[in-house]
Amino acid sequence: MLAFFNEAAIKWQPKSSSCVTFRQMRRCWRSGAVADGSRARSENTSIPAEDTTVDVSAGMISWCQRHLQARLPTSHFTWVDVYSPDQNPGGSIEGATFMFPFADCQFDAAVVSSVFTHIMPDEIERYISELARVLKPNGRCFITAFLFDEEAEAAVARGATIFDFRHRVGPCLTFDYEHPEAGIACNKDWLLGLVDRFGLEIDMIRSGTWRFVRSYEIFQDYVVTTKRKSSDIDRI
């Protein structure tokens, strides 16, 4: 899920399973397309920057339109032809060149949940660039990821985690060599370096439970950032 908000009042609640709540939400973009390992290579049609849900799964979008649209009259549910190995293998859009369909400095906050755990390094780099572009100065961003550090390496070595990140994919690792998008861990220093490079200042880093819980029902690590007031954002 990738979500964008305007005029969002953010309250961090570390003991809450959601970790963050948003109030006065006016505009939102949730992209399961991104979460499912998107790749983009074509011109993107602009999507209305209000309460809009975008996904690569035609079935999911159809269900939302049938069951949720009437209850959420200000929301929109839009299918996009973005490549996903599982949900849209015939997609025509490549994530490494994907431009979010929003204007520069448009949003106050963004949530990136289980996105970087399912896309390739060049796509992660692209999305961080785009996050920095569409956020307003002082805009906040909440990112979940598997941050691979010395503690994570030790956990994999002793079998403390079910996520067996052993196969290198550039600066990242996967537990499934044949299907890397099934699970991606980012080298911690690499990901934090990208965040800083594109003008997002790190406010908080918290470790999840995935290093020591042998289950798929775990919490990922998360990073909270703020876009610098004045940043010369490096574009890919």
Buried (B, 14 or more C-beta within 10 A) or exposed (E): BBBBBBEBEBEBEEEEEEBBEBEEBEBBBBBBBBBBBBBBBEEBEEBEBEBBBBBBBEEBBEEBBEEEEEEEEEBBBBBBBBBBBEBBEEBEBBBBBBEBBBEEBBBBBBBBBBBBBBBBBBBBBBBBBBBBBBBBEEBBBBBBBBBBBEBBBEBBEEEBBBBBBEEEBEBBBBBEEEEBBBBBBBBBEBBBEBBBBBBBBEEEBBBBEBBEBEEEEBBBBBBBBBBBEEBEBEEE
